[in-house]
């Protein structure tokens, strides 16, 4: 049950990231695997990829610019390399 909630939360983050940051369109949809893969420990610094092909953490800076961390394959963590000022939101996206 908890794993399903985590996957659902990850999918919701990916699909609503544009809405949360004020964007009017979503540039890419989550892949079909998003319903079955897991991402956990999403925070302002990082996102841990449990079982997805690839994920990438991002911070949204005041004004809407996104700062992306390096991609992480399954079993690894996508981490920001620096501390960004004026972070208004954060999340992750699915990447291949």
C-alpha positions as CSV (number, residue, x, y, z in Angstrom):
1,X,0.0,0.0,0.0
2,X,2.8,2.4,0.9
3,X,4.7,1.7,-2.3
4,X,1.6,2.4,-4.3
5,X,1.2,5.8,-2.5
6,X,4.8,6.6,-3.2
7,X,4.5,5.8,-6.9
8,X,1.2,7.8,-7.1
9,X,2.9,10.8,-5.4
10,X,5.8,10.6,-7.8
11,X,3.5,10.5,-10.8
12,X,1.5,13.4,-9.3
13,X,4.7,15.5,-8.8
14,X,5.8,14.8,-12.4
15,X,2.4,15.6,-13.9
16,X,1.6,18.7,-11.9
17,X,5.1,20.2,-11.7
18,X,4.1,22.7,-14.4
19,X,1.0,23.7,-12.6
20,X,2.8,24.2,-9.3
21,X,5.4,26.5,-10.8
22,X,2.9,28.6,-12.7
23,X,3.6,27.2,-16.2
24,X,0.6,27.0,-18.5
25,X,1.7,23.8,-20.4
26,X,3.4,20.6,-19.5
27,X,6.3,20.0,-21.8
28,X,6.5,16.2,-21.4
29,X,4.3,13.5,-19.9
30,X,5.5,10.8,-17.5
31,X,6.4,7.6,-19.3
32,X,4.2,4.5,-19.0
33,X,6.6,3.0,-16.5
34,X,5.9,5.8,-14.0
35,X,2.9,4.0,-12.8
36,X,5.0,1.1,-11.6
37,X,8.4,2.6,-10.7
38,X,9.2,4.3,-7.4
39,X,11.0,7.5,-6.3
40,X,11.4,8.3,-2.6
41,X,12.9,10.9,-0.3
42,X,12.1,13.9,-2.6
43,X,13.3,17.0,-0.9
44,X,14.9,20.4,-1.7
45,X,18.3,18.8,-2.3
46,X,17.6,15.4,-4.0
47,X,15.3,12.6,-5.1
48,X,16.2,8.9,-4.7
49,X,15.3,6.7,-7.6
50,X,14.3,3.3,-6.4
51,X,13.3,1.6,-9.6
52,X,12.7,3.9,-12.5
53,X,14.8,4.0,-15.7
54,X,15.9,7.5,-14.8
55,X,14.9,10.5,-12.7
56,X,16.2,14.0,-12.4
57,X,15.7,16.3,-9.4
58,X,15.0,20.0,-9.9
59,X,14.6,23.1,-7.9
60,X,12.4,25.9,-9.1
61,X,13.9,29.4,-8.5
62,X,11.8,32.5,-7.9
63,X,10.7,33.7,-11.4
64,X,10.2,30.1,-12.6
65,X,13.7,29.0,-13.7
66,X,14.5,25.4,-13.0
67,X,17.9,24.1,-11.9
68,X,18.4,20.4,-12.7
69,X,20.6,18.0,-10.9
70,X,22.3,15.2,-12.7
71,X,20.2,12.2,-13.9
72,X,20.1,9.2,-11.6
73,X,19.5,5.6,-12.7
74,X,17.6,3.0,-10.6
75,X,19.1,2.6,-7.1
76,X,20.8,6.1,-7.1
77,X,20.0,9.6,-6.0
78,X,19.8,12.7,-8.2
79,X,21.4,15.4,-6.0
80,X,21.8,19.2,-6.5
81,X,25.5,20.2,-6.6
82,X,25.0,23.6,-5.1
83,X,22.6,25.4,-2.8
84,X,20.3,27.6,-4.8
85,X,18.9,30.8,-3.4
86,X,15.2,31.7,-3.7
87,X,13.9,28.1,-4.2
88,X,10.1,28.3,-4.3
89,X,9.4,24.6,-5.2
90,X,11.2,21.4,-6.0
91,X,10.5,18.0,-7.5
92,X,11.7,15.5,-10.1
93,X,11.0,14.4,-13.6
94,X,11.3,11.1,-15.4
95,X,14.1,10.9,-17.9
96,X,15.4,8.1,-20.2
